[in-house]
Amino acid sequence: MSTLHTINKSPFDRNSLGSCLRVISDSDAILLIEDGIYAATSGTIFSDVVKAAVQSHSVYVLGPDLSARGMKEDGIVEGVNVVDYEGFVDLVTEYDKTNSWL
Amino acid sequence: MKFGIQINEGPYTHEASTTALNFVSAAIEAGHEIFRVFFYHDGVNNGTRYTTPPQDDRNIVNAWSELAEKHDIDLVVCVAAAQRRGIVDEGEQERNGKDGNNIAPGFRISGLGQLIEAGIQSDRLVVFGD
């Protein structure tokens, strides 16, 4: 049973990414949306956390939410995959269930 | 695939309603079915037709109504959450002796059973919120 974890809050605001990473299973993936995309930006104190996460899990970020915040795709942590809404829908179908860390 | 959608956040709080609208549109575009959108907690504020944002801002309530009409989507507002926040349809107006109602087109007020049913009947339940 695989789970797609969506995270919609910045790691500078809440610890939902940290909470997620503590309990995530091997077969699960993470999708960063809304303010959650800030976790994917390189050069922050959370970059190493995400760098470690991409070694063991697929980590995705919602492209439209990156550009809505003026963030560029080349400014994100290596190994994080950018998806659009079509990709978001595909990820939901690909994993057995979706867990939103609200 | 059949999707159930739950929305826990008001239309202008952060971004959840907009994300959900985009997700629902993309899912329909990809040929999936939206079994139901259930508005819970502050999410019930998506369902009042008295919402009047500035003309150059997104009208999220209208966007739901239009999407529902175009694709025949069931938009359900939680009754207990709605009563607390003053979201009223004709039936609730009569039942609670109110002087008017404000439910937006395409929305209906019902109970939590509708969320449970969406969870059972849908292949995936996706929650958007704060």
gemmi code that builds the backbone of each chain (N, CA, C; Angstrom):
import gemmi

chains = {
    "A": [
        ("MET", (0.853, -1.215, 0.000), (0.000, 0.000, 0.000), (0.878, 1.250, 0.000)),
        ("SER", (0.822, 2.001, -1.088), (1.676, 3.199, -1.189), (0.847, 4.466, -0.990)),
        ("THR", (1.481, 5.477, -0.464), (0.789, 6.732, -0.165), (1.529, 7.916, -0.791)),
        ("LEU", (0.734, 8.823, -1.362), (1.274, 10.107, -1.804), (1.009, 11.117, -0.684)),
        ("HIS", (2.062, 11.706, -0.167), (1.920, 12.699, 0.901), (1.976, 14.097, 0.285)),
        ("THR", (0.923, 14.889, 0.474), (0.989, 16.280, 0.000), (1.288, 17.191, 1.184)),
        ("ILE", (2.178, 18.141, 0.958), (2.559, 19.109, 1.994), (2.340, 20.500, 1.443)),
        ("ASN", (1.499, 21.292, 2.125), (1.115, 22.597, 1.575), (1.554, 23.773, 2.444)),
        ("LYS", (2.397, 23.497, 3.437), (2.889, 24.607, 4.259), (4.414, 24.685, 4.175)),
        ("SER", (4.927, 25.896, 4.186), (6.374, 26.111, 4.162), (7.004, 25.492, 5.404)),
        ("PRO", (8.211, 24.891, 5.263), (8.884, 24.351, 6.450), (9.303, 25.462, 7.414)),
        ("PHE", (9.335, 26.708, 6.923), (9.657, 27.836, 7.805), (8.446, 28.247, 8.642)),
        ("ASP", (7.282, 27.691, 8.289), (6.028, 28.045, 8.959), (5.576, 26.922, 9.887)),
        ("ARG", (5.586, 25.705, 9.343), (5.129, 24.544, 10.122), (6.060, 23.365, 9.898)),
        ("ASN", (5.912, 22.373, 10.750), (6.808, 21.221, 10.672), (6.170, 20.025, 9.963)),
        ("SER", (5.227, 20.282, 9.053), (4.528, 19.141, 8.431), (5.464, 18.268, 7.604)),
        ("LEU", (6.470, 18.874, 6.957), (7.428, 18.063, 6.197), (8.215, 17.162, 7.146)),
        ("GLY", (8.667, 17.732, 8.251), (9.407, 16.949, 9.243), (8.567, 15.814, 9.805)),
        ("SER", (7.307, 16.109, 10.110), (6.405, 15.075, 10.641), (6.210, 13.970, 9.617)),
        ("CYS", (6.024, 14.371, 8.368), (5.825, 13.414, 7.276), (7.041, 12.507, 7.143)),
        ("LEU", (8.231, 13.110, 7.143), (9.458, 12.330, 6.938), (9.710, 11.339, 8.073)),
        ("ARG", (9.183, 11.643, 9.261), (9.359, 10.712, 10.384), (8.568, 9.423, 10.207)),
        ("VAL", (7.455, 9.493, 9.498), (6.566, 8.320, 9.425), (6.441, 7.732, 8.012)),
        ("ILE", (7.076, 8.353, 7.044), (6.884, 7.937, 5.651), (7.395, 6.507, 5.423)),
        ("SER", (6.681, 5.748, 4.594), (7.097, 4.380, 4.267), (7.953, 4.381, 3.002)),
        ("ASP", (8.663, 3.278, 2.797), (9.604, 3.182, 1.671), (8.939, 3.420, 0.314)),
        ("SER", (7.711, 2.916, 0.173), (7.056, 2.971, -1.138), (6.313, 4.290, -1.377)),
        ("ASP", (6.408, 5.237, -0.430), (5.636, 6.482, -0.526), (6.392, 7.579, -1.278)),
        ("ALA", (5.631, 8.603, -1.678), (6.222, 9.777, -2.327), (5.688, 11.043, -1.679)),
        ("ILE", (6.383, 12.153, -1.940), (5.985, 13.452, -1.386), (5.725, 14.411, -2.542)),
        ("LEU", (4.618, 15.161, -2.429), (4.331, 16.223, -3.391), (4.217, 17.541, -2.625)),
        ("LEU", (5.074, 18.494, -2.971), (5.060, 19.814, -2.325), (4.162, 20.740, -3.134)),
        ("ILE", (3.142, 21.300, -2.471), (2.216, 22.215, -3.152), (2.077, 23.499, -2.325)),
        ("GLU", (1.442, 24.510, -2.941), (1.201, 25.797, -2.265), (2.496, 26.267, -1.583)),
        ("ASP", (2.420, 26.746, -0.331), (3.646, 27.237, 0.329), (4.633, 26.112, 0.638)),
        ("GLY", (4.209, 24.876, 0.485), (5.110, 23.737, 0.678), (6.272, 23.729, -0.292)),
        ("ILE", (6.116, 24.439, -1.409), (7.177, 24.457, -2.427), (8.475, 25.065, -1.912)),
        ("TYR", (8.377, 25.900, -0.868), (9.589, 26.532, -0.339), (10.578, 25.494, 0.194)),
        ("ALA", (10.080, 24.308, 0.562), (10.984, 23.246, 1.019), (11.918, 22.808, -0.104)),
        ("ALA", (11.461, 22.961, -1.352), (12.238, 22.469, -2.499), (13.309, 23.450, -2.949)),
        ("THR", (13.290, 24.676, -2.435), (14.270, 25.657, -2.911), (15.658, 25.351, -2.350)),
        ("SER", (16.664, 25.536, -3.188), (18.034, 25.235, -2.762), (18.608, 26.416, -1.976)),
        ("GLY", (19.603, 26.115, -1.170), (20.293, 27.156, -0.417), (19.602, 27.587, 0.864)),
        ("THR", (18.690, 26.773, 1.378), (18.044, 27.102, 2.652), (18.455, 26.061, 3.704)),
        ("ILE", (18.082, 26.319, 4.959), (18.441, 25.362, 6.016), (17.670, 24.048, 5.874)),
        ("PHE", (16.650, 24.028, 5.010), (15.898, 22.788, 4.798), (16.359, 22.020, 3.553)),
        ("SER", (17.258, 22.616, 2.778), (17.682, 21.969, 1.537), (18.288, 20.584, 1.788)),
        ("ASP", (19.096, 20.478, 2.865), (19.736, 19.188, 3.144), (18.700, 18.120, 3.517)),
        ("VAL", (17.631, 18.557, 4.189), (16.550, 17.623, 4.547), (15.934, 17.045, 3.273)),
        ("VAL", (15.679, 17.926, 2.293), (15.063, 17.481, 1.040), (16.066, 16.682, 0.208)),
        ("LYS", (17.342, 17.096, 0.247), (18.384, 16.334, -0.462), (18.434, 14.900, 0.049)),
        ("ALA", (18.308, 14.746, 1.360), (18.306, 13.399, 1.950), (17.037, 12.646, 1.557)),
        ("ALA", (15.915, 13.363, 1.511), (14.626, 12.720, 1.196), (14.615, 12.163, -0.230)),
        ("VAL", (15.236, 12.902, -1.178), (15.197, 12.424, -2.570), (16.077, 11.183, -2.783)),
        ("GLN", (16.959, 10.898, -1.827), (17.770, 9.679, -1.923), (16.919, 8.426, -1.715)),
        ("SER", (15.882, 8.547, -0.890), (15.090, 7.361, -0.551), (13.656, 7.403, -1.096)),
        ("HIS", (13.179, 8.584, -1.497), (11.783, 8.719, -1.952), (11.699, 9.607, -3.182)),
        ("SER", (10.637, 9.414, -3.944), (10.342, 10.361, -5.021), (9.752, 11.615, -4.391)),
        ("VAL", (10.324, 12.749, -4.732), (9.812, 14.026, -4.232), (9.430, 14.888, -5.432)),
        ("TYR", (8.214, 15.392, -5.412), (7.687, 16.206, -6.511), (7.319, 17.584, -5.991)),
        ("VAL", (7.320, 18.550, -6.901), (6.874, 19.899, -6.547), (5.940, 20.391, -7.660)),
        ("LEU", (4.888, 21.109, -7.256), (3.894, 21.572, -8.225), (4.409, 22.841, -8.923)),
        ("GLY", (4.709, 22.720, -10.215), (5.299, 23.812, -10.988), (4.521, 25.125, -10.949)),
        ("PRO", (3.189, 25.098, -11.155), (2.432, 26.344, -11.114), (2.558, 27.080, -9.775)),
        ("ASP", (2.728, 26.329, -8.683), (2.895, 26.986, -7.385), (4.305, 27.539, -7.208)),
        ("LEU", (5.278, 26.955, -7.904), (6.629, 27.532, -7.934), (6.580, 28.882, -8.627)),
        ("SER", (6.022, 28.889, -9.852), (6.036, 30.127, -10.640), (5.124, 31.191, -10.029)),
        ("ALA", (4.044, 30.773, -9.337), (3.168, 31.752, -8.677), (3.932, 32.526, -7.612)),
        ("ARG", (5.021, 31.927, -7.115), (5.823, 32.572, -6.071), (7.149, 33.110, -6.610)),
        ("GLY", (7.279, 33.161, -7.925), (8.490, 33.710, -8.527), (9.705, 32.815, -8.386)),
        ("MET", (9.485, 31.530, -8.074), (10.611, 30.610, -7.922), (10.883, 29.925, -9.263)),
        ("LYS", (12.142, 29.741, -9.570), (12.515, 29.128, -10.844), (12.835, 27.647, -10.666)),
        ("GLU", (12.577, 26.897, -11.724), (12.844, 25.454, -11.662), (14.321, 25.144, -11.448)),
        ("ASP", (15.196, 26.062, -11.915), (16.629, 25.788, -11.727), (17.114, 26.171, -10.318)),
        ("GLY", (16.210, 26.689, -9.521), (16.591, 27.053, -8.147), (16.112, 26.049, -7.118)),
        ("ILE", (15.748, 24.843, -7.572), (15.260, 23.860, -6.609), (16.289, 22.754, -6.406)),
        ("VAL", (16.134, 22.047, -5.314), (17.058, 20.976, -4.929), (17.116, 19.909, -6.026)),
        ("GLU", (18.322, 19.486, -6.370), (18.504, 18.478, -7.413), (17.811, 17.174, -7.016)),
        ("GLY", (17.106, 16.582, -7.958), (16.412, 15.325, -7.674), (14.924, 15.503, -7.404)),
        ("VAL", (14.515, 16.765, -7.175), (13.077, 17.042, -6.989), (12.458, 17.209, -8.376)),
        ("ASN", (11.370, 16.502, -8.618), (10.728, 16.533, -9.942), (9.588, 17.544, -9.983)),
        ("VAL", (9.567, 18.350, -11.037), (8.496, 19.337, -11.197), (7.345, 18.709, -11.976)),
        ("VAL", (6.118, 18.853, -11.447), (4.920, 18.360, -12.157), (3.918, 19.500, -12.307)),
        ("ASP", (3.043, 19.395, -13.297), (1.930, 20.334, -13.421), (0.678, 19.669, -12.817)),
        ("TYR", (-0.499, 20.293, -12.980), (-1.709, 19.712, -12.392), (-2.053, 18.342, -12.991)),
        ("GLU", (-1.750, 18.189, -14.264), (-1.962, 16.885, -14.908), (-1.110, 15.827, -14.196)),
        ("GLY", (0.119, 16.212, -13.878), (1.012, 15.320, -13.153), (0.532, 15.051, -11.736)),
        ("PHE", (-0.040, 16.056, -11.097), (-0.630, 15.922, -9.758), (-1.714, 14.839, -9.796)),
        ("VAL", (-2.611, 14.956, -10.788), (-3.697, 13.977, -10.924), (-3.117, 12.573, -11.155)),
        ("ASP", (-2.119, 12.489, -12.030), (-1.490, 11.187, -12.303), (-0.887, 10.585, -11.040)),
        ("LEU", (-0.229, 11.420, -10.219), (0.386, 10.916, -8.987), (-0.679, 10.357, -8.037)),
        ("VAL", (-1.825, 11.052, -7.964), (-2.902, 10.582, -7.087), (-3.390, 9.197, -7.530)),
        ("THR", (-3.442, 8.985, -8.846), (-3.896, 7.678, -9.346), (-2.816, 6.604, -9.166)),
        ("GLU", (-1.555, 7.043, -9.267), (-0.428, 6.118, -9.218), (-0.236, 5.513, -7.827)),
        ("TYR", (-0.492, 6.308, -6.787), (-0.340, 5.826, -5.405), (-1.701, 5.402, -4.873)),
        ("ASP", (-1.687, 4.427, -3.940), (-2.945, 3.831, -3.490), (-3.850, 4.821, -2.752)),
        ("LYS", (-3.224, 5.731, -2.005), (-4.025, 6.753, -1.325), (-3.222, 8.030, -1.185)),
        ("THR", (-3.938, 9.095, -0.869), (-3.298, 10.394, -0.711), (-3.492, 10.856, 0.723)),
        ("ASN", (-2.427, 11.297, 1.348), (-2.524, 11.848, 2.696), (-2.090, 13.308, 2.673)),
        ("SER", (-2.994, 14.194, 3.070), (-2.677, 15.622, 3.059), (-2.262, 16.055, 4.461)),
        ("TRP", (-1.056, 16.572, 4.565), (-0.555, 17.027, 5.873), (-1.008, 18.457, 6.079)),
        ("LEU", (-2.180, 18.625, 6.668), (-2.753, 19.966, 6.819), (-2.403, 20.559, 8.178)),
    ],
    "B": [
        ("MET", (-10.863, 6.925, -13.208), (-10.948, 6.734, -11.764), (-11.959, 7.702, -11.147)),
        ("LYS", (-12.546, 7.281, -10.022), (-13.488, 8.166, -9.321), (-12.769, 8.891, -8.191)),
        ("PHE", (-12.908, 10.218, -8.155), (-12.279, 11.014, -7.102), (-13.328, 11.614, -6.176)),
        ("GLY", (-13.058, 11.544, -4.883), (-13.796, 12.328, -3.898), (-12.873, 13.448, -3.447)),
        ("ILE", (-13.456, 14.633, -3.257), (-12.647, 15.792, -2.873), (-13.213, 16.369, -1.582)),
        ("GLN", (-12.335, 16.650, -0.631), (-12.767, 17.306, 0.610), (-12.021, 18.631, 0.736)),
        ("ILE", (-12.772, 19.699, 1.054), (-12.161, 21.022, 1.189), (-12.461, 21.587, 2.569)),
        ("ASN", (-11.412, 21.910, 3.301), (-11.551, 22.332, 4.704), (-11.288, 23.814, 4.927)),
        ("GLU", (-11.020, 24.547, 3.864), (-10.562, 25.928, 4.023), (-11.441, 26.882, 3.235)),
        ("GLY", (-11.636, 28.090, 3.753), (-12.430, 29.105, 3.069), (-11.789, 29.523, 1.753)),
        ("PRO", (-12.598, 30.132, 0.858), (-12.105, 30.437, -0.489), (-10.987, 31.471, -0.529)),
        ("TYR", (-10.921, 32.343, 0.471), (-9.901, 33.399, 0.434), (-8.973, 33.350, 1.642)),
        ("THR", (-8.834, 32.184, 2.249), (-7.945, 32.065, 3.411), (-6.503, 31.924, 2.942)),
        ("HIS", (-6.181, 30.804, 2.314), (-4.871, 30.669, 1.698), (-5.077, 30.298, 0.226)),
        ("GLU", (-4.859, 29.046, -0.099), (-4.881, 28.687, -1.520), (-5.638, 27.399, -1.802)),
        ("ALA", (-6.137, 26.746, -0.751), (-6.655, 25.386, -0.914), (-7.802, 25.290, -1.927)),
        ("SER", (-8.723, 26.259, -1.894), (-9.872, 26.186, -2.806), (-9.421, 26.299, -4.253)),
        ("THR", (-8.462, 27.194, -4.498), (-7.941, 27.356, -5.852), (-7.208, 26.098, -6.301)),
        ("THR", (-6.401, 25.533, -5.400), (-5.701, 24.291, -5.738), (-6.717, 23.202, -6.076)),
        ("ALA", (-7.770, 23.107, -5.257), (-8.787, 22.080, -5.480), (-9.495, 22.293, -6.816)),
        ("LEU", (-9.825, 23.552, -7.124), (-10.472, 23.858, -8.410), (-9.592, 23.421, -9.572)),
        ("ASN", (-8.302, 23.754, -9.481), (-7.369, 23.371, -10.553), (-7.241, 21.850, -10.644)),
        ("PHE", (-7.206, 21.207, -9.483), (-7.071, 19.747, -9.470), (-8.299, 19.078, -10.098)),
        ("VAL", (-9.469, 19.553, -9.692), (-10.720, 18.983, -10.221), (-10.791, 19.173, -11.741)),
        ("SER", (-10.424, 20.381, -12.212), (-10.442, 20.645, -13.653), (-9.485, 19.713, -14.388)),
        ("ALA", (-8.278, 19.540, -13.822), (-7.278, 18.670, -14.464), (-7.738, 17.218, -14.462)),
        ("ALA", (-8.391, 16.801, -13.389), (-8.875, 15.413, -13.300), (-9.948, 15.144, -14.354)),
        ("ILE", (-10.863, 16.108, -14.508), (-11.926, 15.961, -15.511), (-11.318, 15.937, -16.914)),
        ("GLU", (-10.365, 16.853, -17.114), (-9.663, 16.943, -18.399), (-9.012, 15.608, -18.758)),
        ("ALA", (-8.496, 14.912, -17.723), (-7.807, 13.636, -17.951), (-8.794, 12.464, -18.060)),
        ("GLY", (-10.097, 12.758, -17.984), (-11.103, 11.718, -18.174), (-11.564, 11.041, -16.894)),
        ("HIS", (-11.186, 11.582, -15.733), (-11.633, 10.995, -14.470), (-12.998, 11.545, -14.076)),
        ("GLU", (-13.611, 10.880, -13.094), (-14.922, 11.309, -12.617), (-14.792, 11.907, -11.218)),
        ("ILE", (-15.472, 13.030, -10.993), (-15.505, 13.594, -9.640), (-16.803, 13.130, -8.998)),
        ("PHE", (-16.691, 12.219, -8.037), (-17.901, 11.668, -7.410), (-18.612, 12.735, -6.582)),
        ("ARG", (-17.826, 13.525, -5.852), (-18.427, 14.568, -5.015), (-17.329, 15.498, -4.503)),
        ("VAL", (-17.693, 16.758, -4.292), (-16.809, 17.674, -3.557), (-17.526, 17.986, -2.254)),
        ("PHE", (-16.872, 17.685, -1.138), (-17.489, 17.902, 0.177), (-16.791, 19.064, 0.873)),
        ("PHE", (-17.567, 20.072, 1.243), (-17.026, 21.265, 1.892), (-17.262, 21.157, 3.392)),
        ("TYR", (-16.161, 21.159, 4.147), (-16.207, 20.900, 5.577), (-15.504, 22.048, 6.313)),
        ("HIS", (-15.768, 22.183, 7.598), (-15.146, 23.262, 8.404), (-15.320, 24.613, 7.677)),
        ("ASP", (-14.243, 25.446, 7.646), (-14.356, 26.751, 6.983), (-14.573, 26.616, 5.478)),
        ("GLY", (-14.409, 25.422, 4.943), (-14.639, 25.188, 3.522), (-16.065, 25.497, 3.098)),
        ("VAL", (-16.999, 25.490, 4.062), (-18.402, 25.779, 3.711), (-18.551, 27.197, 3.159)),
        ("ASN", (-17.591, 28.078, 3.484), (-17.656, 29.460, 2.975), (-17.465, 29.546, 1.466)),
        ("ASN", (-17.106, 28.430, 0.833), (-17.073, 28.373, -0.635), (-18.479, 28.404, -1.220)),
        ("GLY", (-19.496, 28.193, -0.378), (-20.842, 27.958, -0.896), (-21.835, 29.085, -0.691)),
        ("THR", (-21.377, 30.313, -0.425), (-22.333, 31.415, -0.297), (-22.310, 32.319, -1.529)),
        ("ARG", (-23.473, 32.547, -2.105), (-23.545, 33.369, -3.330), (-23.401, 34.853, -3.013)),
        ("TYR", (-23.352, 35.234, -1.736), (-23.164, 36.648, -1.380), (-21.701, 37.080, -1.465)),
        ("THR", (-20.820, 36.138, -1.745), (-19.411, 36.476, -1.916), (-19.248, 37.443, -3.090)),
        ("THR", (-18.618, 38.594, -2.833), (-18.455, 39.598, -3.890), (-17.025, 40.143, -3.877)),
        ("PRO", (-16.089, 39.389, -4.440), (-14.711, 39.896, -4.483), (-14.598, 41.021, -5.504)),
        ("PRO", (-13.532, 41.847, -5.437), (-13.325, 42.872, -6.469), (-13.329, 42.234, -7.863)),
        ("GLN", (-13.721, 43.019, -8.862), (-13.920, 42.460, -10.208), (-12.663, 41.859, -10.816)),
        ("ASP", (-11.491, 42.379, -10.383), (-10.249, 41.834, -10.949), (-9.682, 40.691, -10.113)),
        ("ASP", (-10.444, 40.231, -9.120), (-10.004, 39.094, -8.300), (-10.763, 37.846, -8.751)),
        ("ARG", (-10.223, 36.675, -8.379), (-10.901, 35.423, -8.725), (-12.217, 35.317, -7.958)),
        ("ASN", (-13.307, 34.992, -8.631), (-14.548, 34.692, -7.919), (-14.641, 33.179, -7.762)),
        ("ILE", (-14.154, 32.706, -6.632), (-14.015, 31.263, -6.439), (-15.377, 30.576, -6.314)),
        ("VAL", (-16.326, 31.253, -5.669), (-17.667, 30.666, -5.524), (-18.293, 30.446, -6.906)),
        ("ASN", (-18.229, 31.481, -7.749), (-18.769, 31.340, -9.108), (-18.040, 30.262, -9.891)),
        ("ALA", (-16.718, 30.166, -9.665), (-15.938, 29.147, -10.383), (-16.447, 27.749, -10.033)),
        ("TRP", (-16.768, 27.511, -8.754), (-17.339, 26.211, -8.360), (-18.690, 25.988, -9.034)),
        ("SER", (-19.550, 27.025, -8.970), (-20.897, 26.890, -9.538), (-20.823, 26.574, -11.026)),
        ("GLU", (-19.941, 27.286, -11.731), (-19.821, 27.069, -13.178), (-19.267, 25.684, -13.503)),
        ("LEU", (-18.268, 25.273, -12.712), (-17.674, 23.949, -12.929), (-18.714, 22.848, -12.674)),
        ("ALA", (-19.508, 23.058, -11.613), (-20.525, 22.063, -11.253), (-21.576, 21.939, -12.343)),
        ("GLU", (-21.979, 23.106, -12.898), (-23.009, 23.082, -13.935), (-22.482, 22.419, -15.212)),
        ("LYS", (-21.254, 22.769, -15.555), (-20.668, 22.265, -16.793), (-20.445, 20.755, -16.745)),
        ("HIS", (-20.027, 20.255, -15.599), (-19.636, 18.840, -15.525), (-20.536, 18.028, -14.591)),
        ("ASP", (-21.640, 18.623, -14.146), (-22.593, 17.930, -13.289), (-21.911, 17.360, -12.027)),
        ("ILE", (-21.226, 18.230, -11.305), (-20.512, 17.811, -10.084), (-21.384, 18.079, -8.863)),
        ("ASP", (-21.372, 17.108, -7.953), (-22.148, 17.212, -6.713), (-21.341, 18.008, -5.682)),
        ("LEU", (-21.778, 19.228, -5.373), (-21.092, 20.069, -4.378), (-21.901, 20.027, -3.085)),
        ("VAL", (-21.338, 19.438, -2.037), (-22.086, 19.256, -0.794), (-21.430, 20.031, 0.348)),
        ("VAL", (-22.249, 20.818, 1.036), (-21.795, 21.616, 2.174), (-22.241, 20.922, 3.455)),
        ("CYS", (-21.317, 20.752, 4.395), (-21.644, 20.106, 5.671), (-22.645, 20.966, 6.456)),
        ("VAL", (-23.738, 20.353, 6.879), (-24.823, 21.116, 7.511), (-24.400, 21.738, 8.835)),
        ("ALA", (-23.703, 20.981, 9.687), (-23.337, 21.505, 11.018), (-22.324, 22.640, 10.886)),
        ("ALA", (-21.357, 22.463, 9.977), (-20.353, 23.513, 9.735), (-21.030, 24.733, 9.121)),
        ("ALA", (-22.035, 24.508, 8.267), (-22.742, 25.596, 7.595), (-23.574, 26.408, 8.600)),
        ("GLN", (-24.245, 25.710, 9.519), (-25.079, 26.415, 10.502), (-24.242, 27.342, 11.362)),
        ("ARG", (-23.063, 26.855, 11.746), (-22.175, 27.695, 12.574), (-21.747, 28.954, 11.837)),
        ("ARG", (-21.627, 28.852, 10.507), (-21.057, 29.959, 9.734), (-22.093, 30.726, 8.908)),
        ("GLY", (-23.376, 30.424, 9.124), (-24.419, 31.183, 8.442), (-24.561, 30.897, 6.970)),
        ("ILE", (-24.317, 29.657, 6.576), (-24.576, 29.253, 5.192), (-25.923, 28.526, 5.204)),
        ("VAL", (-26.894, 29.069, 4.465), (-28.291, 28.639, 4.607), (-28.914, 28.382, 3.235)),
        ("ASP", (-29.617, 27.258, 3.098), (-30.429, 27.057, 1.896), (-31.905, 27.211, 2.280)),
        ("GLU", (-32.793, 26.983, 1.327), (-34.220, 27.213, 1.608), (-34.724, 26.340, 2.746)),
        ("GLY", (-34.319, 25.082, 2.735), (-34.772, 24.140, 3.768), (-34.293, 24.545, 5.148)),
        ("GLU", (-33.031, 24.926, 5.243), (-32.456, 25.347, 6.528), (-33.052, 26.680, 6.977)),
        ("GLN", (-33.363, 27.525, 6.009), (-34.007, 28.810, 6.325), (-35.328, 28.566, 7.046)),
        ("GLU", (-36.098, 27.648, 6.466), (-37.406, 27.344, 7.038), (-37.271, 26.654, 8.399)),
        ("ARG", (-36.366, 25.679, 8.441), (-36.192, 24.865, 9.651), (-35.709, 25.702, 10.832)),
        ("ASN", (-34.864, 26.691, 10.557), (-34.275, 27.488, 11.636), (-34.884, 28.885, 11.764)),
        ("GLY", (-35.947, 29.138, 10.982), (-36.642, 30.416, 11.090), (-35.771, 31.614, 10.711)),
        ("LYS", (-34.966, 31.472, 9.672), (-34.115, 32.583, 9.238), (-34.842, 33.449, 8.212)),
        ("ASP", (-34.366, 34.705, 8.035), (-35.062, 35.626, 7.144), (-34.554, 35.579, 5.701)),
        ("GLY", (-33.667, 34.634, 5.414), (-33.193, 34.523, 4.032), (-32.265, 33.337, 3.882)),
        ("ASN", (-31.754, 33.149, 2.665), (-30.774, 32.084, 2.441), (-29.702, 32.595, 1.487)),
        ("ASN", (-28.587, 31.908, 1.456), (-27.458, 32.412, 0.673), (-26.685, 31.325, -0.070)),
        ("ILE", (-27.244, 30.127, -0.160), (-26.501, 29.042, -0.813), (-26.279, 29.395, -2.295)),
        ("ALA", (-25.090, 29.104, -2.772), (-24.746, 29.425, -4.155), (-25.280, 28.344, -5.098)),
        ("PRO", (-25.527, 28.690, -6.373), (-26.040, 27.713, -7.341), (-25.119, 26.497, -7.455)),
        ("GLY", (-25.722, 25.319, -7.494), (-24.940, 24.097, -7.663), (-24.537, 23.450, -6.357)),
        ("PHE", (-24.649, 24.190, -5.238), (-24.320, 23.627, -3.921), (-25.574, 23.096, -3.253)),
        ("ARG", (-25.419, 22.095, -2.384), (-26.518, 21.652, -1.540), (-25.976, 21.371, -0.146)),
        ("ILE", (-26.854, 21.501, 0.845), (-26.459, 21.273, 2.231), (-26.873, 19.869, 2.638)),
        ("SER", (-25.942, 19.110, 3.199), (-26.272, 17.772, 3.677), (-25.310, 17.398, 4.807)),
        ("GLY", (-25.341, 16.139, 5.207), (-24.593, 15.730, 6.390), (-23.294, 15.004, 6.091)),
        ("LEU", (-22.603, 14.657, 7.178), (-21.301, 13.997, 7.080), (-21.360, 12.644, 6.380)),
        ("GLY", (-22.546, 12.024, 6.386), (-22.705, 10.753, 5.691), (-22.295, 10.850, 4.233)),
        ("GLN", (-22.477, 12.061, 3.673), (-22.112, 12.286, 2.266), (-20.599, 12.209, 2.062)),
        ("LEU", (-19.856, 12.615, 3.096), (-18.391, 12.506, 3.026), (-17.979, 11.037, 3.146)),
        ("ILE", (-18.617, 10.339, 4.076), (-18.297, 8.922, 4.256), (-18.594, 8.156, 2.968)),
        ("GLU", (-19.759, 8.460, 2.377), (-20.131, 7.787, 1.131), (-19.111, 8.082, 0.024)),
        ("ALA", (-18.653, 9.344, -0.030), (-17.649, 9.714, -1.041), (-16.363, 8.921, -0.817)),
        ("GLY", (-16.008, 8.727, 0.460), (-14.816, 7.945, 0.775), (-14.954, 6.494, 0.352)),
        ("ILE", (-16.166, 5.962, 0.485), (-16.403, 4.553, 0.131), (-16.505, 4.383, -1.383)),
        ("GLN", (-17.235, 5.274, -2.020), (-17.528, 5.113, -3.454), (-16.374, 5.540, -4.369)),
        ("SER", (-15.502, 6.421, -3.870), (-14.427, 6.930, -4.724), (-13.197, 6.034, -4.642)),
        ("ASP", (-12.416, 6.024, -5.726), (-11.135, 5.306, -5.714), (-10.105, 6.061, -4.892)),
        ("ARG", (-10.214, 7.391, -4.904), (-9.273, 8.219, -4.143), (-10.045, 9.363, -3.481)),
        ("LEU", (-9.669, 9.658, -2.238), (-10.207, 10.851, -1.568), (-9.031, 11.804, -1.363)),
        ("VAL", (-9.154, 13.002, -1.901), (-8.061, 13.976, -1.787), (-8.560, 15.166, -0.960)),
        ("VAL", (-7.793, 15.511, 0.078), (-8.201, 16.570, 0.996), (-7.370, 17.824, 0.752)),
        ("PHE", (-8.058, 18.952, 0.650), (-7.384, 20.240, 0.507), (-7.784, 21.104, 1.687)),
        ("GLY", (-6.807, 21.845, 2.235), (-7.186, 22.660, 3.384), (-6.045, 23.454, 3.949)),
        ("ASP", (-6.235, 23.888, 5.172), (-5.301, 24.791, 5.806), (-4.297, 24.010, 6.650)),
    ],
}
model = gemmi.Model(1)
for chain_id, residues in chains.items():
    chain = gemmi.Chain(chain_id)
    for i, (resn, *xyz) in enumerate(residues, 1):
        res = gemmi.Residue()
        res.name, res.seqid = resn, gemmi.SeqId(i, " ")
        for name, pos in zip(("N", "CA", "C"), xyz):
            atom = gemmi.Atom()
            atom.name, atom.element = name, gemmi.Element(name[0])
            atom.pos, atom.b_iso = gemmi.Position(*pos), 0.0
            res.add_atom(atom)
        chain.add_residue(res)
    model.add_chain(chain)
structure = gemmi.Structure()
structure.add_model(model)
structure.setup_entities()
